[in-house]
Amino acid sequence: GAALLAAAQRRLGEPLSADPADWYGAVARFSGADDSATAAAYANDVYGVIRSGEERTTDAGQRVVLAARPQLAPATGQLARTGLRRAPAAGTECPQTVSCEWIPAPYQEFGTDDYGNHDLGQRPKSERIRYIVIHDTEGTWDGVINLVQDPTYVSWNYTLRSTDGHIAQHVKAKDVAWHAGNWYVNATSIGLEHEGFLAAPDAWYTEAMYRSSARLVKYLAAKYGIPLDRQHILGHDTVPGPTTSTIPGMHTDPGPYWDWRHYFELLGRPFGPTAGKNGGLVTIRPDYAANRPDYTGCETPGQPCAAHGSNEVRLYAQPDTSAPLIKDIGLRPDGGDSTTDVNDVASRAETGQQYAVAGRQGDWTAIWYLGQKAWFQNPARQPTAVNAAGLVVTPKAGLDSVPVYGRAYPEKEAYPAGVPVQSVSPLPYKLLAGQKYVVGDVLPGEYYYSVTFTEDSHQVVIGKDLYYEIQFGHRVAFVRAADVRMEPSGL
C-alpha cells in the first residue's frame, strides 16, 4: 500500500513529504477511482479520519490508535492534476458530498402487453416514500450495471461500488423500481444495491461504500421524510414475504455481516439506551467485532464459515445454548428445524431491531418473536441489547389471536371500478393474546395499480383501514389497527 501511494505521489510530481497534507492528490489516486468526484470523496474521507482520529481493534485483538490532527488542511488543489475524468452527474438525485452518475434503467415495451424494467410514478405526490431498502448485489459492478440496463430484468434505484463508494442512479425516486420482492414495499420504497457478496464482507463491505451509502440515505431520508430507524431503513432480509407461498424465497441480503451499528453511527443515529430496565423493550446492539456467532455455508453448504463479527444474536426456545433454535413456520411449513446457515434468518435478531421483553433469566433475555418467546444471551458484562421504550400492540380484549400480513392493502370497498381487488391474505403466523410487538409506523391500506406501459390507467388506491407496521420476527410485518390495542411498552 505504501509503495503504491508513493508511486502515485511521484507521478504527480510531488515530493515524498513527511506532512500528510501534501499527499491529497496521491490519496485521491490511491482510491482507484477513474473520476475526480469519487476520488475526491475518498480522499476527503481519509483526511476526515486523520483530523478526528480513530481507534480500532483488529481481528487478531490488537488495538490500533490514530491520534487526531484536527488542524490538518490537505492540498486539495492537487486533484486538478490527477487527470481523472468528470463523471456525468446530470439528472441524478444525490447529495453533493458523493460521486454520482446517471446510468438509466430502460423503460421499454416488448412482447404482448409486457414491459420493463420498472414502473412510472409520481411519488411522493401520488404515494408516500416510506422505506429505504439496503441490498447487496451478489455480483460485481460491471455485471449488475449490465443487468439493470436489461428491460427484461428487475431494477433498483441506485448501485454503490465497493472499491470507492461511487454511485450510479438508475431509476428516479418518483418511479417504482422492482427490487424488494414485495409490491407494497416496492411502491413505497427506494432500493440501494451495494456491490458485494454477503458471505465475503471483508472483500466487499468497504468503509468507502458504507460512508457513501450513509450520505445518500441521509439525503434521501431528509428529502422524503423517512425516519432513520430500522423500521424504515430495511435490509432486503427484513422485507416480509407478501404471501405465505413467497416466504421461503425471500432474499437474505445484506446478511449477518453488514455492520448496522457502524452504518447508523455514520447516519448520525447511533443505537443507544432510551429507557431503564422497566422500559419494556430492547434494541438489539451487540459489539460487532466481538460478537461472533457460528455460521455455516459461506463457501460450502454445511461447512463452518470463518469466525467474523456479526450484527445478529441467535434466538433459542429456552435460555440455554443447547436448546432448539426458534422455528419459522413460514420459512419451513413442515416444522423443520432452523439452522445456522448464513442465509437462514429464522432464528436471528439484528442490530437496531426492537422487540418487547417477554422475560429475563440470568444472562438471558426473552423477546416476543414470530408468536413465540425467544431467548438470546445478553450478559451484563458484555450486553447484546440496550433498554428502550416505545409503543407496542397486543390483541384487543376478547381475541385469542389476530392475523399478521406481509403487505398493507386496502379493504375491497376502496377499489374503484376497473382496478382489480387485491386479496388481503394473512401470513401463516399469529399474534397471540398476551404477546406484544413494537410499532414502527401507522399507515393506511394502500395499493399502486400499475400494470400497463402507459400511465393512463395507473392509480393509487387508499383505503380507510389502518395498519400498524410491527417488528414481528427477523422481518417486519403488518397488523390491522382494528384487531389490536396500541399501548406504551413500560413494564
C-alpha positions in Angstrom: 0.0 0.0 0.0 2.7 2.5 1.0 4.7 1.8 -2.2 1.6 2.4 -4.4 0.9 5.6 -2.6 4.5 6.8 -3.1 4.3 5.9 -6.7 1.2 8.0 -7.2 2.9 10.9 -5.4 5.8 10.7 -7.8 3.6 10.5 -10.9 2.0 13.8 -9.7 5.5 15.3 -9.4 5.1 15.9 -5.7 7.8 15.3 -3.1 7.7 12.4 -0.6 6.8 14.8 2.2 6.6 14.0 5.9 3.5 16.2 6.0 0.3 14.2 5.2 -1.3 17.5 4.0 0.9 17.2 0.9 -0.4 13.8 -0.2 -4.0 14.7 -1.1 -3.7 14.0 -4.9 -1.9 10.7 -4.3 -4.6 9.6 -1.8 -7.2 10.5 -4.4 -5.4 8.5 -7.0 -4.9 5.6 -4.5 -8.7 5.2 -4.4 -8.6 3.5 -7.7 -11.5 5.7 -9.0 -11.5 6.8 -12.6 -13.4 10.0 -12.0 -12.5 13.1 -9.9 -15.6 13.2 -7.8 -15.3 9.7 -6.5 -11.5 10.2 -5.9 -12.2 13.4 -4.0 -14.9 11.8 -1.8 -12.4 9.0 -0.9 -9.6 11.5 -0.1 -11.9 13.7 1.9 -13.0 10.7 4.0 -9.3 9.7 4.6 -8.4 13.2 5.7 -11.6 13.4 7.8 -10.4 10.3 9.7 -6.9 11.8 10.2 -8.4 15.0 11.6 -10.8 13.2 14.0 -8.5 10.3 14.9 -9.6 6.7 15.1 -9.3 3.6 17.3 -9.9 0.0 16.2 -9.3 -3.5 17.4 -8.1 -5.8 14.7 -9.4 -9.4 14.2 -6.3 -10.5 16.0 -7.2 -8.5 19.1 -4.6 -5.8 18.6 -5.6 -2.2 19.5 -4.7 0.4 16.8 -4.8 4.1 17.6 -4.5 7.0 15.2 -4.1 10.3 17.0 -6.3 13.2 15.9 -4.9 16.1 13.9 -7.8 18.5 13.8 -5.8 21.3 12.2 -4.7 19.3 9.1 -5.6 21.1 5.9 -4.8 19.0 2.8 -3.7 20.5 -0.5 -7.0 19.8 -2.3 -5.8 21.7 -5.4 -3.7 18.7 -6.3 -6.9 17.0 -7.5 -6.9 19.0 -10.8 -3.5 17.5 -11.7 -4.7 13.8 -11.4 -6.1 13.7 -14.9 -9.2 11.9 -13.8 -12.4 12.3 -15.8 -15.5 14.1 -14.7 -18.5 11.6 -14.2 -21.8 12.7 -15.9 -23.8 13.7 -12.8 -26.7 15.4 -14.7 -30.1 14.1 -13.8 -29.0 12.4 -10.6 -30.7 12.7 -7.2 -27.7 12.6 -4.9 -26.1 14.8 -2.3 -23.1 16.9 -3.4 -20.9 15.0 -0.9 -20.8 11.8 -3.1 -19.8 10.9 -6.6 -22.9 10.0 -8.6 -23.7 9.4 -12.3 -26.8 8.6 -14.2 -27.0 5.2 -15.9 -30.7 4.8 -16.6 -32.7 1.6 -16.3 -34.7 1.2 -19.5 -38.5 1.7 -19.7 -39.4 -0.3 -22.7 -42.4 -2.1 -24.1 -41.7 -5.6 -25.5 -43.7 -8.7 -26.4 -47.5 -8.7 -25.9 -48.7 -6.5 -23.1 -45.2 -6.7 -21.4 -42.7 -4.0 -20.5 -39.8 -3.4 -18.1 -37.9 -2.9 -16.0 -39.7 -0.6 -13.6 -43.0 1.4 -13.4 -43.5 5.1 -13.9 -45.0 7.0 -11.0 -45.5 10.4 -9.4 -44.0 9.8 -5.9 -44.2 11.4 -3.4 -47.2 13.4 -4.8 -49.1 10.2 -5.5 -47.7 8.0 -2.8 -45.5 8.5 0.2 -42.0 7.0 0.1 -41.8 5.3 3.5 -38.8 3.0 3.3 -35.2 2.7 2.0 -34.1 -0.9 1.4 -30.5 -1.9 1.7 -29.4 -4.7 -0.7 -26.2 -6.3 -1.7 -25.8 -7.3 -5.4 -24.4 -10.8 -5.1 -22.5 -9.8 -8.2 -19.8 -7.5 -9.4 -20.2 -3.9 -10.6 -19.9 -4.5 -14.3 -22.3 -7.4 -14.2 -25.0 -5.7 -12.2 -24.7 -2.5 -14.3 -25.4 -4.6 -17.3 -28.3 -6.3 -15.6 -30.1 -3.1 -14.6 -29.9 -2.0 -18.2 -31.8 -5.1 -19.4 -35.5 -4.2 -19.9 -36.5 -7.9 -19.2 -34.8 -7.9 -15.8 -35.6 -6.2 -12.5 -34.5 -2.8 -11.3 -33.4 -0.7 -8.3 -32.8 3.0 -7.8 -29.1 3.1 -7.1 -25.9 0.9 -7.2 -22.9 1.6 -5.0 -19.4 0.4 -5.9 -17.4 -1.4 -3.3 -13.9 -0.1 -4.1 -14.6 3.6 -3.8 -18.3 4.2 -2.9 -19.1 5.6 -6.4 -22.9 5.7 -7.1 -24.9 5.1 -10.2 -28.6 6.1 -10.2 -30.9 4.1 -12.5 -34.5 4.9 -11.5 -35.8 8.3 -10.4 -37.3 8.4 -6.9 -40.7 9.3 -8.4 -40.8 6.0 -10.2 -41.2 2.5 -8.8 -38.2 0.1 -9.1 -38.7 -3.7 -8.9 -36.3 -4.6 -6.2 -37.9 -5.9 -2.9 -39.9 -9.0 -3.9 -43.0 -7.3 -2.3 -45.1 -5.0 -4.5 -46.3 -3.0 -1.5 -42.7 -2.3 -0.4 -41.6 -1.6 -4.0 -44.3 1.0 -4.3 -43.4 2.8 -1.1 -39.6 2.5 -1.1 -36.2 3.3 -2.7 -33.8 0.5 -3.3 -30.0 0.7 -2.9 -27.8 -2.2 -4.2 -24.3 -2.4 -2.7 -21.7 -4.3 -4.8 -20.7 -7.4 -2.9 -21.4 -10.8 -1.5 -22.9 -11.2 1.9 -20.7 -14.2 2.8 -17.5 -12.3 2.0 -17.8 -9.0 3.9 -14.2 -8.1 4.2 -13.6 -8.2 0.5 -16.7 -6.1 -0.4 -18.3 -4.1 2.5 -15.7 -1.3 2.4 -15.6 1.8 4.5 -15.8 3.9 1.4 -19.1 2.2 0.4 -20.5 2.5 3.9 -19.8 6.2 4.0 -21.1 6.9 0.6 -24.2 4.9 1.3 -24.9 6.7 4.6 -24.6 10.1 2.9 -27.0 9.0 0.2 -29.5 7.6 2.7 -29.3 10.7 4.9 -30.0 12.8 1.9 -33.0 10.7 0.7 -34.4 10.4 4.3 -34.3 14.2 4.7 -35.8 14.8 1.3 -38.7 12.4 1.7 -39.3 12.5 5.5 -38.2 8.9 6.1 -37.3 8.2 9.7 -33.7 7.0 10.3 -34.5 3.8 12.2 -34.6 0.1 11.5 -38.4 0.1 10.9 -37.8 2.3 7.8 -34.2 1.7 6.8 -34.8 -2.0 6.0 -32.5 -4.7 4.8 -33.8 -6.9 2.0 -33.6 -9.6 4.6 -36.2 -7.8 6.7 -38.7 -7.2 3.9 -41.7 -9.5 4.6 -42.9 -12.1 2.1 -46.2 -10.6 0.7 -48.0 -14.0 0.9 -47.3 -17.3 2.5 -46.0 -19.0 -0.6 -43.4 -16.3 -1.1 -41.8 -16.5 2.3 -39.2 -19.3 1.6 -37.9 -17.5 -1.5 -37.4 -14.1 0.1 -33.9 -12.7 -0.1 -31.5 -12.5 2.9 -29.1 -9.7 1.9 -27.1 -7.8 3.1 -26.8 -10.6 5.7 -25.3 -11.0 9.2 -22.0 -9.3 8.4 -23.4 -5.9 7.3 -22.3 -3.6 10.2 -25.6 -1.9 11.0 -24.2 -0.4 14.2 -21.4 1.4 12.3 -23.8 2.3 9.5 -26.2 4.1 11.8 -23.3 5.9 13.5 -22.5 7.2 10.1 -26.1 8.2 9.7 -25.9 10.2 12.9 -28.4 7.9 14.6 -26.4 5.6 16.9 -28.3 2.9 18.8 -28.3 3.7 22.5 -30.4 3.1 25.5 -33.6 5.2 25.7 -35.1 3.8 28.9 -34.3 1.9 32.1 -34.9 -1.8 32.7 -38.7 -1.2 33.0 -39.0 0.4 29.5 -40.4 -2.9 28.3 -38.3 -3.0 25.1 -34.8 -3.9 23.9 -32.9 -2.6 21.0 -30.5 -5.3 19.7 -27.0 -3.9 19.8 -24.1 -6.4 20.1 -20.5 -5.3 19.8 -20.0 -6.1 16.1 -16.3 -7.1 16.3 -16.7 -9.2 19.5 -20.0 -10.8 18.6 -19.1 -13.9 16.6 -21.9 -16.5 16.4 -21.1 -19.6 14.4 -22.4 -19.7 10.8 -22.2 -22.3 8.1 -22.4 -22.2 4.3 -20.3 -19.2 3.4 -18.3 -21.2 0.9 -19.6 -24.8 1.1 -23.0 -25.9 2.3 -22.9 -27.2 5.8 -19.3 -26.2 6.4 -18.3 -23.6 9.0 -17.7 -20.0 8.0 -14.6 -18.3 9.2 -15.1 -16.5 12.5 -16.2 -13.0 11.9 -18.0 -10.1 13.6 -21.8 -10.1 13.2 -24.8 -7.8 13.6 -27.1 -10.6 14.9 -28.0 -12.5 18.0 -29.2 -16.1 17.9 -32.6 -17.0 19.3 -33.4 -20.1 21.3 -36.6 -21.8 22.6 -35.2 -21.8 26.1 -32.4 -19.9 27.9 -29.8 -22.5 27.0 -27.5 -22.7 24.0 -28.3 -26.5 23.8 -32.0 -25.7 23.4 -33.5 -25.8 19.9 -33.4 -22.7 17.8 -36.6 -20.7 17.3 -38.7 -22.1 14.4 -40.2 -20.2 11.5 -43.3 -22.0 10.1 -43.4 -19.6 7.2 -39.8 -20.5 6.1 -40.3 -24.2 6.9 -44.1 -25.1 6.7 -43.2 -28.7 7.6 -42.0 -27.6 11.0 -38.3 -28.3 10.2 -35.6 -27.1 12.4 -33.8 -23.7 11.9 -30.1 -23.8 11.1 -27.0 -21.7 11.5 -26.7 -21.3 7.7 -25.6 -17.8 6.8 -28.8 -17.3 4.8 -31.2 -18.8 7.3 -32.9 -15.8 9.1 -35.4 -17.9 11.0 -33.9 -17.5 14.5 -31.9 -14.3 14.3 -32.5 -10.8 15.6 -30.5 -8.0 14.0 -28.8 -4.8 15.3 -31.1 -1.9 15.6 -34.3 -4.0 15.7 -36.6 -3.5 18.7 -38.6 -6.1 20.5 -40.9 -6.3 23.5 -39.3 -8.0 26.5 -41.0 -11.3 27.4 -38.8 -12.4 30.3 -35.3 -12.3 31.8 -33.3 -15.0 33.4 -29.7 -14.6 34.5 -27.6 -13.7 31.4 -30.6 -14.3 29.1 -33.4 -12.0 27.8 -36.6 -13.2 26.1 -38.5 -11.3 23.4 -41.7 -11.9 21.6 -40.8 -13.2 18.1 -42.9 -14.9 15.4 -45.6 -15.7 18.0 -43.1 -17.3 20.4 -40.9 -16.5 23.4 -37.4 -16.3 22.0 -34.3 -16.2 24.2 -30.9 -14.7 23.5 -27.7 -14.2 25.5 -27.5 -10.7 27.0 -24.9 -10.8 29.8 -24.4 -7.6 31.8 -20.6 -7.8 31.3 -21.0 -7.8 27.5 -24.6 -6.8 26.7 -26.0 -7.6 23.2 -29.0 -5.3 23.6 -29.9 -2.0 25.3 -33.1 -1.0 27.1 -35.7 1.0 25.2 -39.3 2.2 25.4 -42.0 2.9 22.8 -45.4 1.7 21.6 -46.5 -1.9 21.3 -49.5 -3.7 20.0 -51.4 -6.6 21.5 -54.6 -8.3 20.5 -57.8 -6.5 21.6 -59.6 -7.8 24.6 -61.5 -11.0 23.8 -59.3 -12.0 20.9 -57.1 -15.1 21.3 -55.1 -14.2 18.2 -55.0 -11.8 15.3 -53.7 -12.3 11.7 -50.4 -10.9 10.5 -49.9 -9.6 7.0 -47.0 -9.2 4.6 -48.5 -6.1 2.9 -50.9 -3.3 3.9 -53.5 -3.4 1.2 -56.9 -1.5 1.3 -60.2 -3.1 2.1 -62.2 -4.3 -1.0 -64.7 -1.4 -0.8 -61.8 1.1 -1.5 -61.2 -0.2 -5.1 -62.7 1.9 -7.9 -64.2 0.3 -11.0 -61.5 -1.0 -13.3 -59.0 -1.8 -10.6 -58.9 -5.5 -9.5 -59.4 -6.0 -5.8 -56.2 -7.3 -4.2 -56.6 -10.0 -1.6 -55.5 -9.2 1.9 -54.3 -12.7 2.7 -52.7 -13.4 6.1 -49.3 -15.0 6.6 -49.2 -18.3 8.5 -48.3 -16.6 11.8 -50.5 -15.5 14.6 -50.1 -12.6 17.1 -51.4 -14.3 20.2 -53.1 -12.8 23.3 -50.6 -11.7 25.9 -47.9 -11.1 23.4 -46.6 -7.6 22.4 -44.8 -6.3 19.3 -43.1 -3.0 18.7 -44.9 -0.5 16.4 -42.8 1.0 13.7 -45.4 3.0 11.8 -49.1 3.7 11.4 -50.3 3.7 7.8 -53.4 3.4 5.6 -54.1 0.5 3.4 -52.6 1.4 0.1 -52.1 -0.2 -3.4 -50.5 1.1 -6.5 -52.2 -0.2 -9.6 -49.7 -0.2 -12.5 -49.9 -3.0 -15.0 -49.6 -1.2 -18.3 -46.8 0.5 -20.2 -48.7 3.8 -20.5 -49.6 5.7 -17.3 -53.3 6.3 -18.3 -54.7 3.6 -16.1 -52.3 3.9 -13.2 -54.0 4.6 -9.9 -53.1 4.7 -6.2 -55.9 3.2 -4.1 -56.0 4.3 -0.5 -58.5 2.7 1.9 -60.0 3.5 5.3 -58.4 0.6 7.1 -55.3 1.5 9.1 -52.4 -0.8 9.7 -49.5 -0.9 12.1 -46.1 -1.9 10.9 -44.5 -4.2 13.6 -41.2 -6.0 14.2 -42.7 -9.4 14.2 -39.7 -11.7 13.6 -36.5 -11.1 11.6 -38.7 -9.4 9.1 -41.3 -6.7 9.7 -45.0 -7.3 9.2 -48.3 -5.6 9.4 -51.5 -5.9 11.5 -54.8 -4.2 11.1 -55.4 -1.5 13.7 -58.9 -2.8 14.2 -57.6 -6.1 15.5 -55.1 -4.8 18.1 -54.7 -2.4 21.0 -51.7 0.0 21.0 -50.2 0.9 24.3 -47.0 2.2 25.9 -44.4 -0.5 26.4 -43.4 0.1 30.0 -43.5 -2.9 32.3 
